[in-house]
Amino acid sequence: MFNLPTLLILLPLLGCLFVMFSRRDADNAYHISLLTIGSGLALILRLFMQLDVTEKKLQFVHNFEWLQNANIIFSFGVDTFSLLLLMGIYLSLLTALIGLSPQAREHKSLLAWNMYFLADITGFLFANDMFSFYVFFAAILLPLFMLIGQFGGLKKKMSLYLFFIFNFAGILVLLCALVLVYKYYHGNIMLQEIALMNMPPVVASVVWGGVCLSFLARIPIWPFHYWISTVIANIKNPLVYVIVTLIPLTGLYGFMRFWHFTIAESIRPYIDIIIVCCLITMIFIVLIGIAHKEFLYKLFSYITFYYLLFLLAEILLSSIFQADSLQMNIAYTIFTFLPVTSTLIVLDLRMERECEDKKCDYRGILAYMPKRAKLFVFFVLIALGLPVSAMFWNNFIIVSALFKFSFNIGICVMFALSLITVAMLYELYVMRDLKKHIENNDDIQDISNIHLAYFVTIIGILFLSFFNPLWFKF
Amino acid sequence: MIAYTTLALLVIALLGSVNIGIKRDHLFSFLVLVLFGCVFTRFYWDFTLGQENVLEFLWTSSPGGDIKIDIISNAYNYNLILPFFTITFIALVQNLLFRFEEKRTAYAAVLIFNLVTLITMITGNNFVQLLCALFVADILTLFLIKDMEAYRRYILLNISADMIIFTMMAIINCKADSLDIREILHYKQIGEHLDFIALAGLTASFMKMGLFIFHIGIIGLRNIRLHRLQNVLFLSSPIFGLVLLMKFHVLWNASPYFTPYLHVMCILSILSGFWGSLITQHFKAKIIYWQMMFWAILVELLCFKGFEWSVEYSRLLLQMYVLSVALYLIYYYLGRKNSLSALVSQTLTNWLPLNLAVSFVFLMFVGLSGTLTAVYNRGNRYYIWAFAVLYTASLATVLRQIFYTPKTLLAVKTAKLRTHTPIFFLLGLLSVLILQYQQLLELPVIGFALVFMLLCRFMPLSYVDCVLEKFKQCHNKDFVGLFYKYMVIKPLRLSGRFLWLLIDYLLVEKMIVGIAQSSVYKSLYWLRNLHRSTSLGGSVIVLIGAALICVSFIYGGYK
């Protein structure tokens, strides 16, 4: 019999099959996707009920022997950190699904690949051993490749090319590193044990260098940021956009799993380079965000900034903080961050589409969309640190810890954060600018009541997390 | 007990937020006022009793420390909250009496929410609580301003100030290992980055108060309704900035730069406020400039007394607010025109209420002089003198420009409007009696009152206008706005574009990706050539194959 984590991996795969064989009419595939995500969320809540949140180790561990080979065992398990991230991912994908236009809902391939992606990322988050980790880490790229190929916009050839260069290089490097680990361990190994393995210094350098590079290729850190910014600049489908913004999370999660306890000695000298790159990218991407006129690019800058902040926190603070408590602070922030960013993506892309359909000016749009305008403003303020979600004080703790480590790093981070805050706030003003506005109230459709109810529910979830991030754990 | 007061206020504010329709709005706003009045009475009762207790509950725990909500009731907090309670009460009465809000109850609710936030800020001792209060106050200000155009610069400056405060608190928290504000003394002992913290914190505080160079955010509010402007000036972010200053001065004071920086900013604010109030023709902008002068002198007075709030400051604040209400009455009866020349054209309408309003302004001016005289010995005398002289000159000039120009006086004479000497006489007598009762009837007060009256009546306006006219072009330039545009915004945008061009386009796209792309093409070209049926291609393929065999033979289990 399957245990709950395994069921959570298989459920989206099942959803994917159903979507593929569903009839084309009446949004069948779309409804199946919604049902799958809804069931998945229910299962996650069920898992939370059974989970011991005080326990540091992975729970509900389930092992599978592959091809009756005792050396290759797939092992899955969950902890509060991974489950919280998964819940955030589910909520953001649900939001993106809700934000799909009626035309996009008929794309069976889009919905099927979305389900497949969900299965992959669930497997990736639950992976306990080296092989399953690698398999799911690599498998995530397939749906992305297909989705970018299909919805990548005008420059999709270039986007695919960059995506291929950076990501496939990344998984090849990781494969080499894990093959070396396999050689020295003579078999599969649990993730948390890799850091404790004894390897010759040269091999350790190669292994850890490979691991780092493969994860960094996923995180928009200079010079790896370029592929994701190119891809994102051309995507206009909310679901694909949200999926692409989830990719850096896989790199970040990889770092957190591999560096759960300590940074390997062999790459410690190179850590400073990563930190400098992180800080430069942060300020650089934020300045570019200010220079760009599109809100989505500013949002991308904002998302990138946060991923880099989490990476910095993980790299720098695991030595001074208790690793688990820091991870939980990051997890609480990500849990809020994911639904907020996906909501903003959905709302903004929807507004852009409305404007394209009605051939009106994008600027000043908020002035005639009262409900959507209020939601948009509110979510921007939440994103910027309005004290209504767990993000607010967890950010405070993370930034404070960064200051503890280094004053200069803290100042750089706060400088970038202030800039992106001002940039996003300024965009709100631009969107509300009545001077450049020509259309009237009836031209543009406001948000429907069902969507409004959904977004208000999201606000409710975030608000409750302000008081207790694990409020749903009974 | 302040905690119960806060809770009661929160309930009233929530009740006021309920949408009850326009028809019953007046009645409901009256009910809100009555309820607020009851809570106010109870608060005043507690204030006189001086009850001391602490309400503290644990909000959440984190590795960085416990996040608690504290509402501390003590004499000091009562004393500090009382003027703001009174100002909110007057604002609610004003809201009820004048028809300037479509939804009076909702507006009243916003004012009460704002007061709750302020109380949370004043009584709190936890960094997270203070930050929450600051952020919530900024959002509430949006509802108070209700004008996105005006809100733009204001919020940008305030959020920037919030980020600075966030940084400052994060630094203190990381060194002192505590979220409790009382631990700043511990941080003071550690003493790292004290100068940075003092300068950054003081700057943030000035940004919130809208002092010189940061007044650009508040000047942008001149186009909102006057009553809203008054409430923003007296109940919103400037007050939060002041409270912040009072809470953190112990730490900031440790830096040698604190006092000089504070004095310089206050002097510049008083001078800039005076100059701005004279040169601008916008009536609401004048009020903003006077307020800027007032905040500067209040900060100076507080600095001299070690930032300890006392009854005199409460009285000063209240008198200033009531004076601004009196100015509101003038504005109201002059047809609510923004420009000074437009106001002048309305002087013959509403003659009696206007006369009363002017008398009211005079009365409040005398009261203000009295309080300033009372704090004269407990403050820096030069600052008080400077403020009093400049403020008197500025206010008198404006009143003279509106009511006592030769043209207006001639028009009054032609229209045969009655002068209300008995009213002035009675009000004058009343002011003398009040001052005597408060034991403030001193020579400087009488002197200032006389100077004020003389200036109002006999100031050489043509000469003043002539001088001001020369500088009007200069003032219209908006140098501070230009400074922000060309020194802050443009450089940031340009650097963003430059970096994008240099790093993204040239370095990554053209060099790294370009090299990768050309290497792939080159490799494909070579591989394609190798597979052609040429002798060279065949030889190379055979050599590569042989090399692979050798490598696998040597390293593939040969031993």
Interface residues (C-beta under 8 A of the other chain):
Chain A: Y161 L162 I165 W222 P223 Y226 S229 F284 L287 I288 G289 I290 A291 H292 F321 Q322 S325 L326 N329 L381 L384 G385 L386 P387 F392 W393 N394 F396 I397 V399 S400 A401 L402 F403 K404 F407 G410 I411 M414 L417 S418 L419 T421 V422 L425 Y426 Y429 R432 F467 N468
Chain B: W59 T60 S62 P63 G64 I67 F127 V128 L131 C132 F135 V136 I139 M148 Y151 R152 I155 L156 I159 S160 M163 I164 F166 T167 M169 A170 I171 N173 C174 K175 E192 H193 L492 R493 L494 S495 G496 R497 L499 W500 I503 D504 L507 V508 E509 I512 V513 A516 Q517
